[in-house]
Amino acid sequence: MTIDAAILSKRSRQQATTGFMVATAMQAADATIVNVALPRLEQSLGGGIDLGSWVMTSYLCAAAVVAPLTGWLCRYCGARRLFAGAISLFVLASLLSSAAPSATAIIVFRLIQGAAGGILQPLAQATLLDIYPKHRHARIQAIWGATIMTGPVLGPVLGGVITDLASWRWIFVLNVPLGVISMLGLRSLPQSRGPTREARIDWIGLMLVVIGVGALQLCLQRGIGRDWLASPDLVAEAAIAGLASAVIAIRIIRSSFTLFSFDAFRDVNFTTANFYNFMVGALLFTTVVFLPALSEGPFGSGAALAGVTVSPRGIAMVGMMFALGWLIDRVDHRVLLATGLIIMAGALALIPKATPESGAIWLAAASAVQGVGAGMLFGPMSTLAFSTLAVSLRADAAGVYILLRQLGGAAGVAAMTALLQARIQANIVAIADQGVTGVRSPSHLLDLATFGAYTDCFRTMAVITAVIIPGIFLFRVLRPGPALSTAT
């Protein structure tokens, strides 16, 4: 990439790694830390549920738009300068969000915060690959992936404590000390090589990426639980995303699109890893959304108990990913991927066996099992994705890789929600036609139909997980060697 790491000492590398890890966790946590504070934020700024939705969506959409542009920005500014600028802008936007006087203001500030945050993850991932020798990549990718997952797990907890003890505004102030720690880590990095300011800016390509990715992410985020046929705004957003993608494809064929290179997709490992990255993102995020809804809906649990069903998954996932950092160098990555997918499929198949009586305990246990399986996937996928890729393509590839995970999560939730709604209606008709005994009221009928629909969705996800397992044999093997086993 653009960091000359040859002169880095062990201490300097550790300091830089700390900075990248803190920045990554900070960016990931801000996607969820505000969730628990939305009711008070809405009340404080005079907005309703729509305001809370836009506070979340604006951040995620801006991050999705900027992520694939990271490579181009890095070439234009230089890696160290870009990372320092992104952190500074992220912290500034956080402070502005904490002082937001109106609903419009906080949405604008969250857009800026998301745009800056969209640079941090892909740039951190690409630069970590630069500052470590190749035999350390698997271990550092596993630990970095665990850091990404730690943010969303701790975010709601920190957000709830801060909101209860102080105010929702202090949630954003938390980013100031974290940003300072990240900046201090950057001091140990050498100056970036060769920012190419003379390179021509592809303004048309830039506009197409912003419009296309933004419209797609907005459509997927806002389309959850809505009837697309009755929502012309969603249809328009989908059409805009499709048209922008078509024009980008034409410009790629004519070699007039210069924002980022698609050469990375000629690499079998990178392309295969992106497929699994998208699918795993879809399966995991859908489960995170559906488990609390199942617990609070048909099972009738409270919000706190519903949250318990998800938390074991995050804890198990992070723990497994940290443990994998010491195992990943010694085991065929395809074995780890196959094992992780089998465990995930088993966990998804277990969820439909829950009952209202054993609901919370059963769902929490299945969630933990899924976390173990998922924790075995991210490190090997990231390592394989970049293992055979040219160094010059890393920044572009990292941006696209992270974008596809985000789009996978949004697409998975949207698709499975549509299936859920269709199955609920079908189950209501089937139960009514069959005259099932024991139906006490219309609400009880709806609960039965909804539980059956969730069961169908989780079984479908289990089948999908099992079906994609054979694809891991497309990966080119990374065989453990002496350098790997003796790395420190």
Secondary structure, 3 states (H helix, E strand, C coil): CCECCCCCCHHHHHHHHHHHHHHHHHHHHCCCCCHHHHHHHHHHHCCCHHHHHHHHHHHHHHHHHHHHHHHHHHHHHCHHHHHHHHHHHHHHHHHHHHCCCCHHHHHHHHHHHHHHHHHHHHHHHHHHHHHCCHHHHHHHHHHHHHHHHHHHHHHHHHHHHHHHHCCCHHHHHCHHHHHHHHHHHHCCCCCECCCCCCCCCCHHHHHHHHHHHHHHHHHHHHCCCCCHHHCHHHHHHHHHHHHHHHHHHHHHHCCCCCCCCCHHHHCHHHHHHHHHHHHHHHHHHHHHHHHHHHHHCCCCCCHHHHHHHHHHHHHHHHHHHHHHHHHHHHCCHHHHHHHHHHHHHHHHHHHHHCCCCCHHHHHHHHHHHHHHHHHCCHHHHHHHHHHCCCHHHHHHHHHHHHHHHHHHHHHHHHHHHHHHHHHHHHHHHHHHHHCCCCCCCHHHHHHHHHHHHHHHHHHHHHHHHHHCHHHHHHCCCCCCCHHHHCCC
